[in-house]
Amino acid sequence: MGRITEDLIRRNAEHNDCIIFSLEELSLHQQEIEKLEHIDKWCRDLKILYLQNNLIGKIENVSRLKKLEYLNLALNNIEKIENLEGCERLTKLDLTVNFIGELSSIKTLQHNIHLKELFLMGNPCTDFDGYRQFVVATLQQLKWLDGKEIERSERIQALQNYPVIEQQVREQENAYCLKRAKDKEEAQRKLQEEHENEDKRKRSNPGFDGRWYTDISATLPSSLESNHLQAPEIQEEEHNKKKLDENEDDLEFWNKPSLFTPESRLETLRHTEKQRKKQEKLSERKKKVKPPRILITEDGKALNVNEPKLEFSLKDDEKRNQIILDLAVYRYMDTSLIDVDVQPTYVRVLVKGKPFQLVLPAEVKPDSSSAKRSQTTGHLVICMPKVEEIITGGRQTFKPMKTTLDSGREQTSSRVQKPDELHSGEILLLILAVGLCLLYCFNYRKKKKILRSKRIEKLEVDPSKHSFPDVTNIVQEKKHTPRRLGSEPKIIPSEEDPDFEDNPEVPPLI
């Protein structure tokens, strides 16, 4: 059964940032609350309070709520209206479908001068003759009763007949109280019988075969010793029989007629709670334990696992010789909930305990790897430098560096040979290649020298042959002969030049 706790109130005060001392509206409906407590101490500023569909049997601990305007106590176990005098601003009170039989208890509401609406439908008192006239005449501040407006003529007539109506209500109320006392005694007797039957059932069924086993060293019965393989079948039969009996008891309970009393309502609730607990136990037994996730097989092979179901991208950065993993981790997740483990052949990331594992396409350096988190997207970026070694089967082998000579060798020879042995044909090819390189270099130097000797020297052209008229001297005061620039002497290589080489094959320059 539920109780009113500070945590319960805070959870239902989200609209007020979980602050309870300044709370003005509180809803605690359908919480199986049996006692009304603590609210008048913790929530003094309450204006609206919802407590419908609970198991509250008495109105209490609300008299300090001076600002309370609306109180809803429908579908509870209340039998008497009381302790509401301190709610000075109460304007609406809902007591629908309770067990109020003492109709005279509404006189306590005369102190609530601002009370305008009252709901009592569904209570035993509404079956009394003269019920409405009695309430209208007693509570003259009311404007509405059970959703129906009170007219002025109805109130005048109720006040005129009040003495007679009050006498009728008193007699019916006394008869109800006597009947209610008998119902309480009957309900108490049934509850005691149920407890006794339950104790007998537990004593008669201590084990699966109905026997007590106090001695640990006691041997099994002869029938079970001879046929011990059938024990699971016997247990299954007993379980099915017990389940059938429980179903019959449950069906019998719901088909049994019950009185409209608080005790019957409590009995129904306890029975429902008992069935719910049995169902939870049964579901827990049927629930299978989830096997642990296999990340690495028995032969040491890593598997690709994405249990948190995150998006990712794997990039091979050849320029920087590294592998980059971009894992789309949740943006607002705390970094302390992420654990990164980089291995030479795979990377593993635990996100809130759920593993993400990815096999890498190349060997990486775990010590040189780095993991960073984006402050905008929250993605986890892991940079893993690649190694120049390949680890296979516990032996280290270096990556072969291909050269032009190796490529020519692969084209000429298709056989695979040991690195320590060289064929005689390969030695001859190597000597031939070196000789060709030397010959090429010698010819290149000779050709370069010949071209240097055959270089043609450019001569400047006489500028006087291509001179333009002087526009500034169109009008000449004195006649003068224009000067002509002398042509530069022609440069003829002399035989004394150290770079001069008289080659008869080269034609003369002029």
Order of alpha helices (4+ residues) and beta strands (2+ residues): alpha-beta-alpha-beta-beta-beta-beta-alpha-beta-beta-alpha-alpha-alpha-alpha-alpha-beta-beta-beta-beta-beta-beta-beta-beta-beta-beta-alpha-alpha
